[in-house]
């Protein structure tokens, strides 16, 4: 029996080897010292500009509305926003309109606070970030529009205490914070359609700037809000997160993720090209081969 040619081997390659090679590409991209240059787009530039021009004495309202499935794209945004706010000395109030967002918020917040305090200790700073002063985790409340509207009247009507049971009136952060008038900006990091509720029930009636971070598949539906000025800035998917890390000089997981994404895309394209070349060359060789001859 004639041995298969190289072209035939390529065409009959077991898909498991393709998946194995793809995994090798991802691991190599994540652990290697690689970087991908990203161009800063206007939605990300506007996002950063709005935060930088906001009053550092006024807190940021950050809504984490994502399940774990959205974290590969959205977690880098949350981390970068917290780092930027704390570096400016700007307080952050975190809420969740989706149940899974509370545990995610707590984990990321504690991680960034510990990281920031460790950096401050290295340079001899004597004032670490303190709960109730520099940040507050208020937790989850059900009812998207009702919660957003109530926050415009009085935050204590929705969250009388924080996630750990401490009354807001006992926290210095909330001594002069009652509603959107006392906040710099509202940011929604969303897996679903919650940004539309923030635009309709907070940005429109109360005039607070609305910033949004979303998955790449959701980003196109929000471009119209950017054009009308109803949304002040947008981070779209992993690329938007990587741009934001770059513009704020906070390298993180989004930059590494972009390397892995580029590597996988290049690998898939290469396999498609190789498969098509092998197919057409093999087809051409069969036509040229005399009838009745075997493919040695």
Sine and cosine of phi, psi and omega as CSV:
sin_phi,cos_phi,sin_psi,cos_psi,sin_omega,cos_omega
0.00,0.00,0.74,-0.67,-0.05,-1.00
-0.93,0.38,0.64,-0.77,0.04,-1.00
-0.95,0.31,0.61,-0.79,0.02,-1.00
-0.92,0.40,0.59,-0.81,0.04,-1.00
-0.97,0.26,0.19,-0.98,0.01,-1.00
-0.87,0.49,-0.63,0.77,0.01,-1.00
-0.89,0.45,-0.66,0.75,0.02,-1.00
-0.92,0.40,-0.57,0.82,0.06,-1.00
-0.91,0.42,-0.65,0.76,0.03,-1.00
-0.90,0.44,-0.69,0.72,-0.04,-1.00
-0.94,0.35,-0.43,0.90,-0.02,-1.00
-0.96,-0.27,0.30,0.96,-0.03,-1.00
-0.86,0.50,0.77,-0.64,0.01,-1.00
-0.90,0.44,0.77,-0.63,-0.06,-1.00
-0.88,0.48,-0.39,0.92,0.02,-1.00
-0.89,0.45,-0.56,0.83,0.06,-1.00
-0.93,0.36,-0.56,0.83,0.06,-1.00
-0.90,0.43,-0.71,0.70,0.02,-1.00
-0.90,0.44,-0.62,0.79,0.03,-1.00
-0.90,0.44,-0.70,0.71,0.04,-1.00
-0.89,0.45,-0.61,0.79,0.03,-1.00
-0.89,0.45,-0.66,0.75,0.03,-1.00
-0.90,0.44,-0.63,0.78,0.04,-1.00
-0.89,0.46,-0.67,0.75,0.03,-1.00
-0.87,0.49,-0.71,0.71,-0.01,-1.00
-0.89,0.45,-0.75,0.66,-0.02,-1.00
-0.88,0.47,-0.70,0.71,0.00,-1.00
-0.88,0.47,-0.63,0.77,-0.01,-1.00
-0.93,0.37,-0.60,0.80,-0.06,-1.00
-0.97,0.25,-0.59,0.81,-0.07,-1.00
-1.00,-0.05,-0.29,0.96,-0.03,-1.00
-0.99,0.16,0.27,-0.96,-0.03,-1.00
-1.00,0.10,0.81,0.58,-0.10,-1.00
-0.97,-0.26,0.48,-0.88,0.06,-1.00
-0.66,-0.75,0.54,-0.84,0.06,-1.00
-0.89,-0.45,0.82,-0.58,0.04,-1.00
-0.96,0.29,0.74,-0.67,0.04,-1.00
-0.85,-0.53,0.66,-0.75,0.05,-1.00
-1.00,0.07,0.75,-0.67,-0.02,-1.00
-0.97,0.26,0.88,-0.48,0.00,-1.00
-1.00,0.01,0.27,-0.96,-0.07,-1.00
-0.88,0.47,-0.69,0.72,0.02,-1.00
-0.84,0.54,-0.63,0.78,0.02,-1.00
-0.96,0.29,-0.64,0.77,0.04,-1.00
-0.88,0.47,-0.66,0.75,0.03,-1.00
-0.91,0.41,-0.65,0.76,0.04,-1.00
-0.83,0.55,-0.76,0.64,-0.02,-1.00
-0.92,0.40,-0.65,0.76,-0.02,-1.00
-0.90,0.45,-0.68,0.73,0.00,-1.00
-0.88,0.48,-0.67,0.74,0.01,-1.00
-0.92,0.39,-0.67,0.74,-0.03,-1.00
-0.93,0.37,-0.48,0.88,0.01,-1.00
-1.00,0.04,-0.15,0.99,0.00,-1.00
-0.96,0.29,0.39,-0.92,-0.01,-1.00
-0.95,0.30,0.88,-0.47,-0.03,-1.00
-0.89,0.46,-0.31,0.95,0.02,-1.00
-0.98,0.19,-0.27,0.96,0.03,-1.00
-0.99,-0.11,0.72,-0.70,-0.08,-1.00
-0.96,0.28,0.42,-0.91,0.15,-0.99
-1.00,-0.01,0.72,-0.69,0.14,-0.99
-0.99,-0.12,0.90,-0.43,-0.07,-1.00
-0.91,-0.42,0.90,-0.44,0.03,-1.00
-0.98,-0.20,0.88,-0.48,0.02,-1.00
-0.98,-0.19,0.99,-0.17,-0.11,-0.99
-0.88,-0.47,0.92,0.40,-0.02,-1.00
-0.57,-0.82,0.57,-0.82,0.18,-0.98
-0.99,0.12,0.10,-1.00,0.01,-1.00
-0.84,0.55,-0.48,0.88,-0.04,-1.00
-0.88,0.48,-0.43,0.90,-0.02,-1.00
-1.00,0.00,-0.05,1.00,-0.13,-0.99
-0.91,0.42,-0.58,0.81,0.00,-1.00
-0.81,0.59,-0.56,0.83,0.02,-1.00
-1.00,-0.08,-0.55,0.84,-0.18,-0.98
-0.99,-0.10,-0.47,0.89,-0.01,-1.00
-0.86,0.52,-0.70,0.71,0.03,-1.00
-0.85,0.52,-0.54,0.84,0.03,-1.00
-0.91,0.41,-0.72,0.69,-0.03,-1.00
-0.87,0.49,-0.72,0.70,-0.02,-1.00
-0.88,0.47,-0.71,0.70,-0.02,-1.00
-0.91,0.42,-0.61,0.79,0.03,-1.00
-0.91,0.42,-0.69,0.72,0.02,-1.00
-0.89,0.45,-0.68,0.73,0.01,-1.00
-0.88,0.47,-0.69,0.73,-0.02,-1.00
-0.91,0.42,-0.70,0.72,-0.01,-1.00
-0.89,0.45,-0.74,0.67,-0.05,-1.00
-0.92,0.40,-0.56,0.83,0.04,-1.00
-0.92,0.39,-0.42,0.91,0.03,-1.00
-1.00,-0.01,-0.07,1.00,-0.07,-1.00
0.96,0.29,0.48,0.88,-0.06,-1.00
-0.98,-0.21,0.82,-0.57,0.00,-1.00
-0.91,0.41,0.41,-0.91,0.00,-1.00
-0.77,-0.64,0.77,-0.64,0.10,-0.99
-0.93,-0.36,0.85,-0.52,-0.08,-1.00
-0.93,-0.36,0.76,-0.65,0.09,-1.00
-0.76,-0.65,0.16,-0.99,0.06,-1.00
-0.64,-0.77,0.75,-0.66,0.11,-0.99
-0.98,-0.20,0.05,1.00,0.10,-0.99
-0.80,-0.60,0.72,-0.69,-0.21,-0.98
-0.83,0.56,-0.68,0.74,-0.06,-1.00
-0.93,0.37,-0.27,0.96,-0.06,-1.00
-0.93,0.38,-0.37,0.93,-0.06,-1.00
-0.93,0.37,-0.78,0.63,0.00,-1.00
-0.88,0.47,-0.63,0.78,0.04,-1.00
-0.90,0.45,-0.72,0.69,0.00,-1.00
-0.87,0.50,-0.72,0.70,-0.04,-1.00
-0.88,0.47,-0.71,0.71,-0.01,-1.00
-0.89,0.45,-0.74,0.67,-0.05,-1.00
-0.94,0.35,-0.65,0.76,0.01,-1.00
-0.88,0.47,-0.74,0.67,0.00,-1.00
-0.88,0.48,-0.61,0.79,0.02,-1.00
-0.91,0.41,-0.71,0.70,-0.02,-1.00
-0.94,0.35,-0.64,0.77,0.03,-1.00
-0.88,0.47,-0.72,0.70,0.02,-1.00
-0.89,0.46,-0.66,0.75,0.03,-1.00
-0.89,0.45,-0.71,0.70,-0.03,-1.00
-0.91,0.41,-0.70,0.72,-0.01,-1.00
-0.91,0.42,-0.58,0.81,0.05,-1.00
-0.91,0.42,-0.65,0.76,0.04,-1.00
-0.91,0.42,-0.64,0.77,0.02,-1.00
-0.91,0.42,-0.61,0.79,0.01,-1.00
-0.91,0.41,-0.57,0.82,0.00,-1.00
-0.90,0.43,-0.55,0.84,-0.01,-1.00
-1.00,-0.09,0.10,0.99,0.08,-1.00
1.00,0.09,0.28,0.96,0.04,-1.00
-0.95,0.31,0.64,-0.77,-0.11,-0.99
-0.98,-0.21,-0.04,1.00,-0.06,-1.00
-0.87,-0.49,1.00,-0.04,0.05,-1.00
-0.96,0.29,0.28,-0.96,0.06,-1.00
-0.90,0.44,0.67,-0.74,-0.09,-1.00
-0.80,-0.61,0.71,-0.71,0.05,-1.00
-0.91,0.41,0.67,-0.75,-0.03,-1.00
1.00,0.05,-0.18,0.98,0.03,-1.00
-0.88,-0.47,-0.80,0.60,-0.04,-1.00
-0.98,-0.18,-0.34,0.94,-0.01,-1.00
-0.34,-0.94,0.34,-0.94,0.05,-1.00
-0.47,-0.88,0.71,-0.71,0.08,-1.00
-0.96,-0.28,0.94,-0.34,-0.11,-0.99
-1.00,-0.04,-0.35,0.94,0.08,-1.00
0.99,-0.13,-0.36,-0.93,-0.14,-0.99
-0.97,-0.25,0.62,-0.78,0.20,-0.98
-0.68,-0.73,0.68,-0.73,0.01,-1.00
-0.99,0.12,0.46,-0.89,0.05,-1.00
0.99,-0.14,1.00,0.09,-0.12,-0.99
-0.79,0.62,-0.91,0.41,-0.12,-0.99
-0.92,0.40,-0.63,0.77,-0.03,-1.00
-0.89,0.45,-0.66,0.75,0.02,-1.00
-0.92,0.40,-0.71,0.70,-0.03,-1.00
-0.88,0.47,-0.67,0.74,0.02,-1.00
-0.91,0.41,-0.68,0.73,-0.03,-1.00
-0.90,0.43,-0.56,0.83,0.04,-1.00
-0.89,0.45,-0.45,0.89,0.04,-1.00
-0.96,0.27,-0.29,0.96,0.03,-1.00
-1.00,-0.09,-0.83,0.55,0.00,-1.00
-0.31,-0.95,0.86,-0.51,-0.07,-1.00
-0.89,0.46,-0.48,0.87,-0.02,-1.00
-0.94,0.33,-0.33,0.94,0.07,-1.00
-0.92,0.39,-0.44,0.90,-0.02,-1.00
-0.98,-0.22,-0.68,0.73,-0.02,-1.00
-0.83,-0.56,0.99,0.11,0.04,-1.00
-0.93,0.37,-0.39,0.92,0.02,-1.00
-0.64,-0.77,0.26,-0.96,0.02,-1.00
-0.99,0.15,-0.08,-1.00,-0.07,-1.00
-0.88,0.48,-0.43,0.90,-0.05,-1.00
-0.99,-0.14,0.05,1.00,0.07,-1.00
1.00,-0.09,0.05,1.00,0.03,-1.00
-0.98,0.18,0.82,-0.57,0.00,-1.00
-0.87,0.50,0.61,-0.79,0.01,-1.00
-0.88,0.47,-0.54,0.84,-0.01,-1.00
-0.92,0.40,-0.28,0.96,0.02,-1.00
-1.00,-0.01,-0.01,1.00,-0.04,-1.00
-0.96,-0.27,0.78,-0.63,0.05,-1.00
-0.85,0.53,-0.51,0.86,-0.03,-1.00
-0.85,0.52,-0.54,0.84,-0.10,-0.99
-0.98,-0.20,0.24,0.97,-0.01,-1.00
-0.89,0.46,-0.53,0.85,0.01,-1.00
-0.80,-0.60,0.34,0.94,0.00,-1.00
-0.92,-0.39,0.89,-0.46,-0.03,-1.00
-0.81,-0.59,-0.56,0.83,-0.05,-1.00
-0.39,-0.92,-0.25,-0.97,-0.06,-1.00
-0.88,0.47,-0.44,0.90,0.00,-1.00
-0.89,0.46,-0.40,0.91,-0.05,-1.00
-0.98,-0.18,0.14,0.99,-0.02,-1.00
-0.90,-0.43,0.49,-0.87,-0.04,-1.00
-0.98,0.20,-0.67,0.75,-0.12,-0.99
-0.27,-0.96,0.44,-0.90,0.11,-0.99
-0.92,-0.40,0.79,-0.61,-0.02,-1.00
-0.88,-0.47,0.78,-0.62,0.06,-1.00
-0.91,-0.41,0.90,-0.43,0.10,-0.99
-0.99,-0.14,0.95,-0.30,-0.29,-0.96
-0.79,-0.62,0.61,-0.79,0.12,-0.99
-1.00,-0.09,-0.35,0.93,-0.12,-0.99
-0.86,-0.51,-0.56,-0.83,-0.08,-1.00
-0.99,-0.17,0.32,0.95,-0.02,-1.00
-0.87,0.49,-0.50,0.87,0.03,-1.00
-0.82,0.57,-0.55,0.83,0.01,-1.00
-0.90,0.44,-0.58,0.81,0.06,-1.00
-0.93,0.38,-0.64,0.77,0.03,-1.00
-0.90,0.43,-0.63,0.77,0.02,-1.00
-0.92,0.40,-0.69,0.73,-0.09,-1.00
-0.96,0.27,-0.61,0.79,-0.17,-0.99
-0.94,-0.34,-0.15,0.99,0.05,-1.00
-0.85,-0.52,-0.81,0.59,-0.03,-1.00
-0.90,0.44,-0.71,0.71,-0.01,-1.00
-0.94,0.34,-0.86,0.51,-0.08,-1.00
-0.94,0.35,-0.56,0.83,-0.15,-0.99
-0.94,-0.34,-0.19,0.98,0.11,-0.99
0.97,0.23,0.19,0.98,0.02,-1.00
-0.97,0.22,0.69,-0.72,0.04,-1.00
-0.88,0.48,0.71,-0.71,-0.01,-1.00
-0.94,-0.33,0.84,-0.54,0.10,-1.00
-0.91,-0.41,0.56,-0.83,-0.11,-0.99
-0.72,-0.69,0.66,-0.75,0.21,-0.98
-0.85,-0.52,0.77,-0.63,-0.09,-1.00
-0.57,-0.82,0.13,-0.99,0.06,-1.00
-0.95,0.31,0.34,-0.94,-0.06,-1.00
-0.88,0.47,-0.58,0.81,-0.04,-1.00
-0.94,0.34,-0.39,0.92,-0.01,-1.00
-1.00,-0.03,-0.34,0.94,-0.13,-0.99
-0.83,0.56,-0.70,0.71,-0.05,-1.00
-0.84,0.55,-0.51,0.86,-0.05,-1.00
-0.96,0.29,-0.17,0.98,-0.02,-1.00
-0.97,-0.23,-0.06,1.00,-0.02,-1.00
-0.89,0.46,-0.55,0.84,0.01,-1.00
-0.90,0.44,-0.60,0.80,0.02,-1.00
-0.92,0.38,-0.53,0.85,0.08,-1.00
-0.92,0.39,-0.67,0.74,-0.03,-1.00
-0.91,0.41,-0.55,0.83,0.00,-1.00
-1.00,0.07,-0.11,0.99,0.00,-1.00
0.99,0.13,0.09,1.00,0.02,-1.00
-0.97,0.24,-0.33,0.94,0.09,-1.00
-0.85,-0.53,0.75,-0.66,-0.13,-0.99
-1.00,0.03,-0.30,0.95,-0.01,-1.00
-0.11,-0.99,0.36,-0.93,-0.10,-0.99
-0.54,-0.84,0.73,-0.68,0.18,-0.98
-0.94,-0.33,0.92,-0.40,-0.08,-1.00
-0.96,-0.29,0.95,-0.32,0.11,-0.99
0.93,0.38,-0.25,-0.97,-0.05,-1.00
-0.90,0.44,-0.59,0.81,0.01,-1.00
-0.91,0.41,-0.67,0.74,0.05,-1.00
-0.88,0.48,-0.63,0.77,0.04,-1.00
-0.91,0.42,-0.66,0.75,0.02,-1.00
-0.91,0.42,-0.65,0.76,0.07,-1.00
-0.87,0.49,-0.68,0.74,-0.04,-1.00
-0.93,0.38,-0.63,0.78,0.09,-1.00
-0.87,0.50,-0.64,0.77,-0.03,-1.00
-0.94,0.34,-0.70,0.71,-0.09,-1.00
-0.94,0.35,-0.44,0.90,0.03,-1.00
-0.99,-0.12,0.03,1.00,0.00,-1.00
0.84,0.54,0.70,0.72,0.04,-1.00
-0.80,-0.60,0.97,0.25,-0.03,-1.00
-0.87,0.50,0.66,-0.75,-0.05,-1.00
-0.43,-0.90,-0.42,-0.91,-0.12,-0.99
-0.94,0.34,-0.40,0.92,0.00,-1.00
-0.92,0.40,-0.64,0.77,0.04,-1.00
-0.89,0.46,-0.68,0.73,0.04,-1.00
-0.93,0.38,-0.60,0.80,0.03,-1.00
-0.90,0.44,-0.58,0.82,0.03,-1.00
-0.91,0.42,-0.58,0.82,0.05,-1.00
-0.90,0.44,-0.72,0.69,0.02,-1.00
-0.89,0.45,-0.65,0.76,0.00,-1.00
-0.89,0.45,-0.69,0.72,0.03,-1.00
-0.89,0.45,-0.67,0.74,0.00,-1.00
-0.89,0.46,-0.69,0.72,0.00,-1.00
-0.91,0.41,-0.68,0.73,0.02,-1.00
-0.88,0.47,-0.68,0.73,0.02,-1.00
-0.90,0.43,-0.63,0.77,0.01,-1.00
-0.90,0.43,-0.70,0.72,-0.01,-1.00
-0.90,0.44,-0.69,0.72,0.03,-1.00
-0.88,0.48,-0.68,0.73,0.00,-1.00
-0.88,0.47,-0.65,0.76,0.01,-1.00
-0.92,0.39,-0.62,0.78,0.04,-1.00
-0.89,0.45,-0.71,0.70,0.01,-1.00
-0.89,0.45,-0.71,0.70,-0.01,-1.00
-0.88,0.47,-0.69,0.72,0.00,-1.00
-0.89,0.45,-0.66,0.75,0.00,-1.00
-0.94,0.35,-0.65,0.76,0.04,-1.00
-0.89,0.46,-0.71,0.71,0.00,-1.00
-0.89,0.46,-0.64,0.77,-0.01,-1.00
-0.90,0.44,-0.76,0.65,-0.08,-1.00
-0.95,0.30,-0.58,0.81,0.06,-1.00
-0.91,0.41,-0.69,0.73,0.02,-1.00
-0.89,0.46,-0.63,0.77,0.03,-1.00
-0.91,0.42,-0.67,0.75,0.01,-1.00
-0.90,0.44,-0.66,0.75,-0.01,-1.00
-0.91,0.41,-0.59,0.81,0.03,-1.00
-0.91,0.42,-0.62,0.79,0.00,-1.00
-0.93,0.38,-0.56,0.83,-0.03,-1.00
-0.99,0.15,-0.35,0.94,-0.05,-1.00
-0.96,0.29,0.74,-0.68,0.02,-1.00
-0.87,0.50,0.58,-0.81,0.00,-1.00
-0.89,0.46,0.68,-0.73,0.04,-1.00
1.00,-0.06,-0.23,0.97,0.03,-1.00
-0.99,0.13,0.46,-0.89,0.01,-1.00
-0.99,-0.10,0.47,-0.88,0.01,-1.00
-1.00,0.10,1.00,-0.06,0.00,-1.00
-0.98,0.21,0.00,0.00,0.00,0.00
